[in-house]
Amino acid sequence: MVLGIVLRLAISALALWLSTLIIPGIKVTAQTTWGTVGTLVLVALIFGVVNAVLKPIIKVVGCAFYVITLGLIALVVNGLLFWLVSAICGWLDIPFHVDDFWPDAVLGALLVGIVSWVLGLVIKDRGDEKPTVRRVEPPRPPQPRRY
């Protein structure tokens, strides 16, 4: 279980790192390489907590918007949550910043989501394995004896 959490955290941090490389409005301003790695892991942890706490509430409250927009509102919601993570990092003096909501936060959230999904497909942790079901044959009835 702990290995699965650490693996998902590493996947999220890797996805965040890729978003800082691809999208110019997303920046990690740590001074050292280890500072950058630590920042990305910390931001991935904050992003996971924000998603775990707020996203279900937003989905319940905004259920009608999800239905009306056929789920496209999820791009806006994910962008706002990504932007919120940037604001939280600013309050905590963590060197991570997203410049603008559009296009930086929306594209960053989209890229992090896609990369996390792809890496999750490629790298399976033990918690993702489905239990194997063995088929147990019923006992055979005794055969009549031939004399």
DSSP file (Angstrom, degrees, kcal/mol; ACC not computed):
  #  RESIDUE AA STRUCTURE BP1 BP2  ACC     N-H-->O    O-->H-N    N-H-->O    O-->H-N    TCO  KAPPA ALPHA  PHI   PSI    X-CA   Y-CA   Z-CA
    1    1 A M     >        0   0    0      0, 0.0     4,-1.9     0, 0.0     5,-0.2   0.000 360.0 360.0 360.0 -46.6    0.0    0.0    0.0
    2    2 A V  H  >  +     0   0    0      1,-0.2     4,-2.5     2,-0.2     5,-0.2   0.897 360.0  53.9 -65.2 -39.1    2.8    2.4    0.9
    3    3 A L  H  > S+     0   0    0      1,-0.2     4,-2.6     2,-0.2    -1,-0.2   0.894 107.1  52.0 -61.3 -39.2    4.7    1.5   -2.2
    4    4 A G  H  > S+     0   0    0      2,-0.2     4,-2.4     1,-0.2    -1,-0.2   0.893 110.0  48.0 -63.8 -40.6    1.6    2.3   -4.3
    5    5 A I  H  X S+     0   0    0     -4,-1.9     4,-2.3     2,-0.2    -2,-0.2   0.924 113.4  47.3 -66.4 -44.0    1.2    5.7   -2.7
    6    6 A V  H  X S+     0   0    0     -4,-2.5     4,-2.4     2,-0.2    -2,-0.2   0.900 112.2  50.7 -63.9 -40.3    4.9    6.5   -3.3
    7    7 A L  H  X S+     0   0    0     -4,-2.6     4,-2.3     2,-0.2    -2,-0.2   0.919 111.3  46.9 -64.7 -43.8    4.7    5.2   -6.9
    8    8 A R  H  X S+     0   0    0     -4,-2.4     4,-2.4     2,-0.2    -1,-0.2   0.880 111.6  52.0 -65.4 -36.7    1.7    7.4   -7.6
    9    9 A L  H  X S+     0   0    0     -4,-2.3     4,-2.4     2,-0.2    -2,-0.2   0.910 110.3  48.4 -64.3 -42.3    3.4   10.4   -6.0
   10   10 A A  H  X S+     0   0    0     -4,-2.4     4,-2.4     2,-0.2    -2,-0.2   0.887 110.7  51.0 -65.4 -38.8    6.5    9.8   -8.2
   11   11 A I  H  X S+     0   0    0     -4,-2.3     4,-2.3     2,-0.2    -2,-0.2   0.922 111.4  47.6 -64.4 -43.5    4.3    9.5  -11.3
   12   12 A S  H  X S+     0   0    0     -4,-2.4     4,-2.4     2,-0.2    -2,-0.2   0.900 111.6  50.5 -64.1 -40.2    2.5   12.8  -10.4
   13   13 A A  H  X S+     0   0    0     -4,-2.4     4,-2.4     2,-0.2    -2,-0.2   0.900 110.6  49.4 -64.8 -39.9    5.9   14.5   -9.8
   14   14 A L  H  X S+     0   0    0     -4,-2.4     4,-2.3     2,-0.2    -2,-0.2   0.903 110.8  50.0 -64.4 -40.8    7.2   13.3  -13.1
   15   15 A A  H  X S+     0   0    0     -4,-2.3     4,-1.9     2,-0.2    -2,-0.2   0.895 110.9  49.5 -64.9 -39.7    4.0   14.6  -14.9
   16   16 A L  H  X S+     0   0    0     -4,-2.4     4,-1.9     2,-0.2    -2,-0.2   0.903 109.1  52.6 -63.9 -40.9    4.5   18.0  -13.1
   17   17 A W  H  X S+     0   0    0     -4,-2.4     4,-1.4     1,-0.2    -2,-0.2   0.922 108.6  49.7 -61.4 -44.0    8.1   18.1  -14.2
   18   18 A L  H  X S+     0   0    0     -4,-2.3     4,-2.1     1,-0.2     5,-0.2   0.883 108.0  54.1 -62.7 -37.2    7.1   17.4  -17.9
   19   19 A S  H  X S+     0   0    0     -4,-1.9     4,-2.4     1,-0.2     7,-0.3   0.858 105.7  52.9 -66.5 -33.0    4.5   20.2  -17.6
   20   20 A T  H  < S+     0   0    0     -4,-1.9    -1,-0.2     1,-0.2    -2,-0.2   0.815 112.0  46.7 -70.0 -27.5    7.2   22.6  -16.5
   21   21 A L  H  < S+     0   0    0     -4,-1.4    -2,-0.2    -5,-0.2    -1,-0.2   0.856 120.9  35.2 -78.4 -35.1    9.3   21.7  -19.5
   22   22 A I  H  < S+     0   0    0     -4,-2.1    -2,-0.2     1,-0.2    -3,-0.2   0.866 111.4  57.0 -90.4 -39.4    6.5   21.9  -22.1
   23   23 A I    ><  -     0   0    0     -4,-2.4     3,-1.6    -5,-0.2    -1,-0.2  -0.846  66.9-155.4-102.5 118.3    4.4   24.8  -20.9
   24   24 A P  T 3  S+     0   0    0      0, 0.0    -1,-0.1     0, 0.0    -4,-0.0   0.732  88.7  62.1 -66.5 -21.8    6.3   28.1  -20.5
   25   25 A G  T 3  S+     0   0    0     73,-0.1    74,-2.7    75,-0.0     2,-0.6   0.467  88.3  80.0 -84.3  -0.9    3.9   29.6  -17.9
   26   26 A I  E <   +A   98   0A   0     -3,-1.6     2,-0.4    -7,-0.3    72,-0.2  -0.936  65.4 178.6-109.7 121.5    4.6   26.8  -15.3
   27   27 A K  E     -A   97   0A   0     70,-3.0    70,-2.6    -2,-0.6     2,-0.5  -0.955  29.9-164.3-131.3 140.9    7.8   27.4  -13.4
   28   28 A V  E     -A   96   0A   0     -2,-0.4    68,-0.2    68,-0.2     8,-0.1  -0.993  12.9-173.5-114.0 119.5    9.8   25.7  -10.6
   29   29 A T        +     0   0    0     66,-1.8    67,-0.1    -2,-0.5     2,-0.1  -0.030  29.0 141.3-108.6  30.9   12.3   28.3   -9.4
   30   30 A A        -     0   0    0     65,-0.4     6,-0.1     1,-0.1    -2,-0.1  -0.390  50.7-135.2 -68.9 152.6   14.3   26.1   -7.0
   31   31 A Q  S    S+     0   0    0     -2,-0.1     2,-0.2     4,-0.0    -1,-0.1   0.790  79.7  40.1 -82.7 -29.5   18.1   26.8   -7.0
   32   32 A T  S  > S-     0   0    0      1,-0.1     4,-2.0     0, 0.0     5,-0.1  -0.710  81.8-113.8-119.1 168.0   19.4   23.2   -7.1
   33   33 A T  H  > S+     0   0    0     -2,-0.2     4,-2.5     2,-0.2     5,-0.2   0.928 119.8  47.4 -64.8 -45.2   18.4   20.0   -8.8
   34   34 A W  H  > S+     0   0    0      1,-0.2     4,-2.7     2,-0.2    -1,-0.2   0.842 109.4  54.9 -66.7 -31.3   17.5   18.3   -5.5
   35   35 A G  H  > S+     0   0    0      2,-0.2     4,-2.3     1,-0.2    -1,-0.2   0.893 108.7  48.1 -64.8 -39.2   15.5   21.4   -4.6
   36   36 A T  H  X S+     0   0    0     -4,-2.0     4,-2.6     2,-0.2    -2,-0.2   0.915 112.3  48.6 -65.7 -43.5   13.6   21.0   -7.9
   37   37 A V  H  X S+     0   0    0     -4,-2.5     4,-2.3     2,-0.2    -2,-0.2   0.940 113.4  46.9 -62.6 -46.7   13.0   17.4   -7.2
   38   38 A G  H  X S+     0   0    0     -4,-2.7     4,-2.5     1,-0.2    -1,-0.2   0.890 111.9  51.1 -61.9 -39.8   11.8   18.1   -3.7
   39   39 A T  H  X S+     0   0    0     -4,-2.3     4,-2.9     2,-0.2     5,-0.2   0.923 110.3  48.7 -62.9 -44.9    9.6   20.9   -4.9
   40   40 A L  H  X S+     0   0    0     -4,-2.6     4,-2.4     2,-0.2    -2,-0.2   0.895 112.4  47.9 -64.7 -39.6    8.0   18.7   -7.5
   41   41 A V  H  X S+     0   0    0     -4,-2.3     4,-2.1     2,-0.2    -1,-0.2   0.917 113.8  47.6 -66.0 -42.3    7.3   15.9   -5.0
   42   42 A L  H  X S+     0   0    0     -4,-2.5     4,-2.5     2,-0.2    -2,-0.2   0.907 112.7  48.1 -65.3 -41.7    5.8   18.4   -2.6
   43   43 A V  H  X S+     0   0    0     -4,-2.9     4,-3.0     2,-0.2    -2,-0.2   0.893 110.3  52.4 -65.4 -39.6    3.6   20.0   -5.3
   44   44 A A  H  X S+     0   0    0     -4,-2.4     4,-2.3    -5,-0.2    -1,-0.2   0.894 110.0  49.2 -62.7 -38.4    2.5   16.5   -6.4
   45   45 A L  H  X S+     0   0    0     -4,-2.1     4,-2.2     2,-0.2    -2,-0.2   0.928 113.1  45.7 -65.7 -45.5    1.5   15.8   -2.7
   46   46 A I  H  X S+     0   0    0     -4,-2.5     4,-2.9     2,-0.2     5,-0.2   0.915 112.4  51.8 -62.8 -42.9   -0.4   19.1   -2.5
   47   47 A F  H  X S+     0   0    0     -4,-3.0     4,-2.5     1,-0.2    -2,-0.2   0.902 110.0  49.4 -61.3 -41.6   -2.1   18.5   -5.8
   48   48 A G  H  X S+     0   0    0     -4,-2.3     4,-2.4    -5,-0.2    -1,-0.2   0.904 112.5  46.7 -64.4 -41.4   -3.1   15.0   -4.7
   49   49 A V  H  X S+     0   0    0     -4,-2.2     4,-2.3     2,-0.2     5,-0.3   0.923 113.0  48.9 -67.3 -44.0   -4.6   16.3   -1.4
   50   50 A V  H  X>S+     0   0    0     -4,-2.9     4,-2.6     1,-0.2     5,-0.7   0.926 114.4  45.9 -61.2 -44.7   -6.4   19.2   -3.2
   51   51 A N  H  X5S+     0   0    0     -4,-2.5     4,-0.9    -5,-0.2    -1,-0.2   0.900 113.2  49.8 -64.6 -40.5   -7.8   16.7   -5.7
   52   52 A A  H  <5S+     0   0    0     -4,-2.4    -1,-0.2    -5,-0.2    -2,-0.2   0.855 121.1  33.7 -68.3 -33.9   -8.8   14.2   -3.0
   53   53 A V  H  X5S+     0   0    0     -4,-2.3     4,-0.6    -5,-0.1    -2,-0.2   0.929 128.7  27.7 -88.0 -50.4  -10.6   16.8   -0.9
   54   54 A L  H  X5S+     0   0    0     -4,-2.6     4,-2.7    -5,-0.3     5,-0.2   0.842 106.0  67.7 -87.6 -34.9  -12.1   19.3   -3.3
   55   55 A K  H  X<S+     0   0    0     -4,-0.9     4,-2.5    -5,-0.7     5,-0.2   0.896 100.9  48.1 -60.7 -43.9  -12.8   17.4   -6.5
   56   56 A P  H  > S+     0   0    0      0, 0.0     4,-2.0     0, 0.0    -1,-0.2   0.900 113.3  49.3 -63.0 -36.7  -15.5   15.1   -5.1
   57   57 A I  H  X S+     0   0    0     -4,-0.6     4,-2.6     2,-0.2     5,-0.2   0.926 112.1  47.8 -65.3 -44.0  -17.3   18.1   -3.6
   58   58 A I  H  X S+     0   0    0     -4,-2.7     4,-2.9     1,-0.2    -1,-0.2   0.890 110.3  52.4 -64.8 -39.3  -17.1   20.1   -6.8
   59   59 A K  H  < S+     0   0    0     -4,-2.5    -1,-0.2    -5,-0.2    -2,-0.2   0.891 112.5  44.9 -65.0 -38.1  -18.4   17.1   -8.8
   60   60 A V  H >< S+     0   0    0     -4,-2.0     3,-1.0    -5,-0.2    -2,-0.2   0.940 118.1  42.4 -70.3 -46.4  -21.4   16.7   -6.5
   61   61 A V  H 3< S+     0   0    0     -4,-2.6     3,-0.4     1,-0.2    -2,-0.2   0.900 122.8  38.7 -67.6 -40.5  -22.2   20.4   -6.4
   62   62 A G  T 3X S+     0   0    0     -4,-2.9     4,-1.8    -5,-0.2     3,-0.5   0.043  75.5 123.4-100.3  27.0  -21.6   21.0  -10.2
   63   63 A C  H <> S+     0   0    0     -3,-1.0     4,-2.0     1,-0.2    -1,-0.2   0.872  73.0  54.8 -55.9 -40.0  -23.1   17.7  -11.4
   64   64 A A  H  > S+     0   0    0     -3,-0.4     4,-3.0     1,-0.2    -1,-0.2   0.889 106.1  51.8 -63.1 -38.6  -25.6   19.6  -13.7
   65   65 A F  H  > S+     0   0    0     -3,-0.5     4,-2.4     1,-0.2     6,-0.3   0.876 107.5  52.5 -66.6 -36.2  -22.7   21.4  -15.3
   66   66 A Y  H  <>S+     0   0    0     -4,-1.8     5,-2.2     2,-0.2     6,-0.2   0.905 114.1  43.3 -63.6 -40.2  -20.9   18.2  -16.0
   67   67 A V  H ><5S+     0   0    0     -4,-2.0     3,-1.0     3,-0.2    -2,-0.2   0.938 114.8  47.9 -71.1 -46.5  -24.0   16.8  -17.7
   68   68 A I  H 3<5S+     0   0    0     -4,-3.0    -2,-0.2     1,-0.3    -1,-0.2   0.890 118.7  39.5 -62.9 -40.5  -24.9   19.9  -19.6
   69   69 A T  T ><5S-     0   0    0     -4,-2.4     3,-1.7    -5,-0.2    -1,-0.3   0.339 110.0-119.7 -92.9   7.9  -21.3   20.4  -21.0
   70   70 A L  T < 5S-     0   0    0     -3,-1.0    -3,-0.2     1,-0.3    -4,-0.1   0.828  74.4 -52.4  56.4  34.4  -20.8   16.6  -21.5
   71   71 A G  T > <S+     0   0    0     -5,-2.2     3,-1.6    -6,-0.3     4,-0.3   0.357 110.2 117.8  89.4  -5.0  -17.9   16.6  -19.1
   72   72 A L  T X>  +     0   0    0     -3,-1.7     3,-1.4     1,-0.3     4,-0.7   0.745  63.8  71.9 -68.6 -20.9  -16.0   19.5  -20.7
   73   73 A I  H 3> S+     0   0    0     -8,-0.3     4,-2.6     1,-0.3    -1,-0.3   0.732  81.2  75.9 -63.5 -19.8  -16.4   21.6  -17.6
   74   74 A A  H <> S+     0   0    0     -3,-1.6     4,-2.8     1,-0.2    -1,-0.3   0.834  88.4  57.4 -61.2 -32.3  -13.8   19.1  -16.1
   75   75 A L  H <> S+     0   0    0     -3,-1.4     4,-2.0    -4,-0.3    -1,-0.2   0.917 109.7  44.0 -62.4 -42.9  -11.1   20.9  -18.0
   76   76 A V  H  X S+     0   0    0     -4,-0.7     4,-2.6     2,-0.2    -2,-0.2   0.925 114.5  49.1 -67.6 -44.9  -12.0   24.2  -16.3
   77   77 A V  H  X S+     0   0    0     -4,-2.6     4,-2.4     1,-0.2    -2,-0.2   0.929 112.5  47.4 -61.6 -46.4  -12.3   22.5  -12.9
   78   78 A N  H  X S+     0   0    0     -4,-2.8     4,-2.2     1,-0.2    -1,-0.2   0.885 111.7  51.2 -63.4 -38.3   -9.0   20.8  -13.2
   79   79 A G  H  X S+     0   0    0     -4,-2.0     4,-2.3    -5,-0.2    -1,-0.2   0.907 110.4  48.7 -64.0 -41.8   -7.4   24.1  -14.4
   80   80 A L  H  X S+     0   0    0     -4,-2.6     4,-2.3     2,-0.2    -2,-0.2   0.895 111.6  49.3 -65.2 -39.4   -8.8   25.9  -11.4
   81   81 A L  H  X S+     0   0    0     -4,-2.4     4,-2.0     2,-0.2    -2,-0.2   0.888 111.3  49.7 -66.2 -38.1   -7.5   23.2   -9.0
   82   82 A F  H  X S+     0   0    0     -4,-2.2     4,-1.7     2,-0.2    -2,-0.2   0.898 111.7  48.3 -65.2 -40.4   -4.1   23.4  -10.6
   83   83 A W  H  X S+     0   0    0     -4,-2.3     4,-2.0     2,-0.2    -2,-0.2   0.866 108.7  54.2 -67.7 -36.9   -4.1   27.2  -10.2
   84   84 A L  H  X S+     0   0    0     -4,-2.3     4,-2.7     2,-0.2    -2,-0.2   0.889 105.0  53.7 -63.1 -39.8   -5.2   26.8   -6.6
   85   85 A V  H  X S+     0   0    0     -4,-2.0     4,-2.5     1,-0.2    -1,-0.2   0.901 107.3  51.8 -61.4 -40.3   -2.2   24.5   -6.0
   86   86 A S  H  X S+     0   0    0     -4,-1.7     4,-1.8     2,-0.2    -1,-0.2   0.901 110.3  48.4 -62.5 -40.3    0.0   27.3   -7.4
   87   87 A A  H  X S+     0   0    0     -4,-2.0     4,-2.2     2,-0.2    -2,-0.2   0.910 110.7  50.3 -66.4 -42.0   -1.6   29.7   -5.0
   88   88 A I  H  X S+     0   0    0     -4,-2.7     4,-1.9     1,-0.2    -2,-0.2   0.909 109.3  51.9 -61.8 -41.9   -1.1   27.4   -2.0
   89   89 A C  H  <>S+     0   0    0     -4,-2.5     5,-3.2     1,-0.2     4,-0.2   0.875 108.3  51.9 -62.6 -36.5    2.5   27.0   -3.0
   90   90 A G  H ><5S+     0   0    0     -4,-1.8     3,-1.0     3,-0.2    -2,-0.2   0.901 109.1  49.3 -65.2 -40.8    2.9   30.7   -3.1
   91   91 A W  H 3<5S+     0   0    0     -4,-2.2    -2,-0.2     1,-0.2    -1,-0.2   0.836 115.1  44.4 -66.3 -32.7    1.4   31.0    0.4
   92   92 A L  T 3<5S-     0   0    0     -4,-1.9    -1,-0.2    -5,-0.2    -2,-0.2   0.330 113.4-117.1 -94.5   7.2    3.8   28.3    1.7
   93   93 A D  T < 5 +     0   0    0     -3,-1.0    -3,-0.2    -4,-0.2    -4,-0.1   0.855  59.6 154.9  57.5  39.0    6.8   29.8   -0.1
   94   94 A I      < -     0   0    0     -5,-3.2     2,-2.9    -6,-0.2    -1,-0.2  -0.853  52.5-120.3 -92.8 129.4    7.3   26.7   -2.3
   95   95 A P  S    S+     0   0    0      0, 0.0   -66,-1.8     0, 0.0     2,-0.4  -0.271  75.9 110.9 -75.1  61.7    9.0   27.7   -5.6
   96   96 A F  E     +A   28   0A   0     -2,-2.9     2,-0.4   -68,-0.2   -68,-0.2  -1.000  39.9 172.3-132.5 131.4    6.3   26.6   -7.9
   97   97 A H  E     -A   27   0A   0    -70,-2.6   -70,-3.0    -2,-0.4     2,-0.5  -0.996  24.7-160.4-146.8 137.6    4.2   29.1   -9.9
   98   98 A V  E     -A   26   0A   0     -2,-0.4   -72,-0.2   -72,-0.2   -73,-0.1  -0.980  16.8-153.4-112.6 122.3    1.6   29.0  -12.7
   99   99 A D        +     0   0    0    -74,-2.7     2,-0.3    -2,-0.5    -1,-0.2   0.967  65.6   3.2 -64.5 -59.2    1.3   32.3  -14.4
  100  100 A D      > -     0   0    0      1,-0.1     5,-1.9   -75,-0.1     6,-0.1  -0.860  59.1-124.6-131.8 160.2   -2.2   32.5  -15.8
  101  101 A F  I   >S+     0   0    0     -2,-0.3     5,-2.0     1,-0.2     4,-0.3   0.961  91.3  72.2 -66.6 -51.0   -5.4   30.4  -15.7
  102  102 A W  I   5S-     0   0    0      1,-0.2    -1,-0.2     3,-0.2     0, 0.0  -0.952 118.0 -11.9-112.5 128.5   -5.6   30.3  -19.5
  103  103 A P  I  >5S+     0   0    0      0, 0.0     4,-2.8     0, 0.0     5,-0.4  -0.991 133.2  53.9 -95.0  -7.0   -3.7   28.6  -21.1
  104  104 A D  I  >5S+     0   0    0      1,-0.2     4,-2.4     2,-0.2    -3,-0.2   0.928 113.6  36.4 -62.2 -53.8   -1.1   27.7  -18.4
  105  105 A A  I  ><S+     0   0    0     -5,-1.9     4,-2.6    -4,-0.3     5,-0.2   0.913 120.7  46.9 -67.9 -42.1   -3.3   26.2  -15.7
  106  106 A V  H  ><S+     0   0    0     -5,-2.0     4,-2.2     2,-0.2    -2,-0.2   0.949 117.8  41.1 -66.6 -48.1   -5.8   24.5  -18.0
  107  107 A L  H  X S+     0   0    0     -4,-2.8     4,-2.8    -6,-0.2     5,-0.2   0.872 114.7  53.4 -67.9 -35.5   -3.1   23.0  -20.3
  108  108 A G  H  X S+     0   0    0     -4,-2.4     4,-2.8    -5,-0.4     5,-0.2   0.931 110.8  45.4 -63.7 -45.2   -0.9   22.1  -17.3
  109  109 A A  H  X S+     0   0    0     -4,-2.6     4,-2.3     2,-0.2    -2,-0.2   0.897 114.3  49.7 -64.4 -39.5   -3.7   20.2  -15.6
  110  110 A L  H  X S+     0   0    0     -4,-2.2     4,-2.4    -5,-0.2    -2,-0.2   0.928 113.2  45.6 -64.2 -45.3   -4.6   18.5  -18.9
  111  111 A L  H  X S+     0   0    0     -4,-2.8     4,-2.8     2,-0.2     5,-0.3   0.913 113.0  49.5 -65.4 -43.4   -1.0   17.5  -19.5
  112  112 A V  H  X S+     0   0    0     -4,-2.8     4,-2.4     1,-0.2     5,-0.2   0.908 112.5  49.3 -62.5 -40.9   -0.5   16.3  -15.9
  113  113 A G  H  X S+     0   0    0     -4,-2.3     4,-2.0    -5,-0.2    -2,-0.2   0.922 114.0  44.0 -63.8 -44.4   -3.7   14.3  -16.2
  114  114 A I  H  X S+     0   0    0     -4,-2.4     4,-2.7     2,-0.2     5,-0.2   0.933 115.7  46.5 -67.8 -46.3   -2.7   12.7  -19.5
  115  115 A V  H  X S+     0   0    0     -4,-2.8     4,-2.9     1,-0.2     5,-0.3   0.914 113.3  49.6 -64.1 -42.0    0.8   11.9  -18.5
  116  116 A S  H  X S+     0   0    0     -4,-2.4     4,-2.1    -5,-0.3    -1,-0.2   0.897 112.0  49.0 -62.5 -39.6   -0.3   10.5  -15.1
  117  117 A W  H  X S+     0   0    0     -4,-2.0     4,-1.6    -5,-0.2    -2,-0.2   0.936 113.4  45.5 -65.7 -46.3   -2.9    8.3  -16.9
  118  118 A V  H  X S+     0   0    0     -4,-2.7     4,-2.0     1,-0.2     3,-0.3   0.937 115.1  46.7 -64.1 -46.5   -0.4    7.0  -19.4
  119  119 A L  H  X S+     0   0    0     -4,-2.9     4,-3.2     1,-0.2    -1,-0.2   0.859 109.2  55.9 -65.0 -33.3    2.3    6.3  -16.8
  120  120 A G  H  < S+     0   0    0     -4,-2.1    -1,-0.2    -5,-0.3    -2,-0.2   0.830 108.0  48.7 -65.8 -31.5   -0.4    4.6  -14.7
  121  121 A L  H  < S+     0   0    0     -4,-1.6    -2,-0.2    -3,-0.3    -1,-0.2   0.879 117.5  40.7 -72.2 -37.9   -1.1    2.3  -17.5
  122  122 A V  H  < S+     0   0    0     -4,-2.0     2,-0.7     1,-0.2    -2,-0.2   0.908 117.0  47.8 -77.5 -43.3    2.5    1.5  -18.1
  123  123 A I  S  < S-     0   0    0     -4,-3.2     2,-0.4    -5,-0.2    -1,-0.2  -0.882  72.8-169.9-106.3 111.2    3.6    1.2  -14.5
  124  124 A K        -     0   0    0     -2,-0.7     2,-0.2    -3,-0.1    -3,-0.1  -0.822   7.5-152.2 -99.7 135.8    1.3   -0.9  -12.3
  125  125 A D    >   -     0   0    0     -2,-0.4     3,-1.6    -5,-0.1     4,-0.5  -0.585  35.0-100.1 -97.2 172.4    1.6   -1.0   -8.6
  126  126 A R  G >  S+     0   0    0      1,-0.3     3,-0.9    -2,-0.2    -1,-0.1   0.783 119.1  62.4 -64.8 -27.0    0.6   -4.0   -6.5
  127  127 A G  G 3  S+     0   0    0      1,-0.2    -1,-0.3  -126,-0.1    -3,-0.0   0.696  96.7  60.3 -71.4 -17.8   -2.7   -2.5   -5.6
  128  128 A D  G <  S+     0   0    0     -3,-1.6    -1,-0.2     2,-0.1     2,-0.2   0.634  79.2 106.3 -83.7 -14.2   -3.8   -2.4   -9.2
  129  129 A E    <   -     0   0    0     -3,-0.9     3,-0.0    -4,-0.5    -3,-0.0  -0.450  68.4-133.8 -71.2 134.3   -3.6   -6.1   -9.7
  130  130 A K        -     0   0    0     -2,-0.2     2,-0.1     1,-0.1    -1,-0.1  -0.667  28.8-105.5 -83.6 139.7   -6.9   -7.8   -9.9
  131  131 A P        -     0   0    0      0, 0.0     2,-0.4     0, 0.0    -1,-0.1  -0.404  34.8-120.1 -65.3 140.3   -7.2  -10.9   -7.8
  132  132 A T        -     0   0    0     -2,-0.1     2,-0.6    -3,-0.0    -3,-0.0  -0.644  20.4-145.0 -82.9 136.4   -7.1  -14.0   -9.9
  133  133 A V        -     0   0    0     -2,-0.4     2,-0.4     2,-0.0    -1,-0.0  -0.893  10.2-154.0-104.5 120.4  -10.1  -16.2   -9.7
  134  134 A R        -     0   0    0     -2,-0.6     2,-0.6     1,-0.0    -2,-0.0  -0.762  14.4-129.9 -93.5 138.5   -9.4  -19.9   -9.9
  135  135 A R        -     0   0    0     -2,-0.4     2,-0.6     1,-0.0    -2,-0.0  -0.765  19.6-153.8 -88.1 124.4  -12.2  -22.1  -11.1
  136  136 A V        -     0   0    0     -2,-0.6    -2,-0.0     0, 0.0    -1,-0.0  -0.877  11.2-136.3-102.9 122.9  -12.7  -25.0   -8.8
  137  137 A E        -     0   0    0     -2,-0.6     3,-0.1     1,-0.1    -2,-0.0  -0.546  23.6-114.9 -75.7 138.4  -14.1  -28.1  -10.4
  138  138 A P        -     0   0    0      0, 0.0    -1,-0.1     0, 0.0     2,-0.0  -0.394  43.9 -89.0 -68.4 152.7  -16.9  -29.8   -8.4
  139  139 A P        -     0   0    0      0, 0.0     0, 0.0     0, 0.0     0, 0.0  -0.334  44.8-114.7 -63.8 144.1  -16.0  -33.3   -7.2
  140  140 A R        -     0   0    0      1,-0.1     3,-0.1    -3,-0.1    -3,-0.0  -0.537  29.9-110.2 -78.6 142.7  -16.8  -36.0   -9.7
  141  141 A P        -     0   0    0      0, 0.0    -1,-0.1     0, 0.0     2,-0.0  -0.412  46.3 -89.9 -68.5 150.6  -19.5  -38.5   -8.6
  142  142 A P        -     0   0    0      0, 0.0     3,-0.0     0, 0.0     0, 0.0  -0.329  42.1-121.5 -63.5 141.6  -18.1  -41.9   -7.9
  143  143 A Q        -     0   0    0      1,-0.1     2,-0.1    -3,-0.1     3,-0.0  -0.597  29.7-105.6 -81.6 141.0  -18.1  -44.2  -10.9
  144  144 A P        -     0   0    0      0, 0.0     2,-0.3     0, 0.0    -1,-0.1  -0.413  39.0-113.7 -65.5 143.2  -20.0  -47.4  -10.7
  145  145 A R        -     0   0    0     -2,-0.1     2,-0.5    -3,-0.0     0, 0.0  -0.567  23.3-147.1 -80.7 139.3  -17.8  -50.4  -10.2
  146  146 A R              0   0    0     -2,-0.3    -3,-0.0     1,-0.1    -1,-0.0  -0.907 360.0 360.0-107.2 133.3  -17.6  -52.9  -13.0
  147  147 A Y              0   0    0     -2,-0.5    -1,-0.1     0, 0.0    -2,-0.0   0.396 360.0 360.0-107.2 360.0  -17.1  -56.5  -12.1
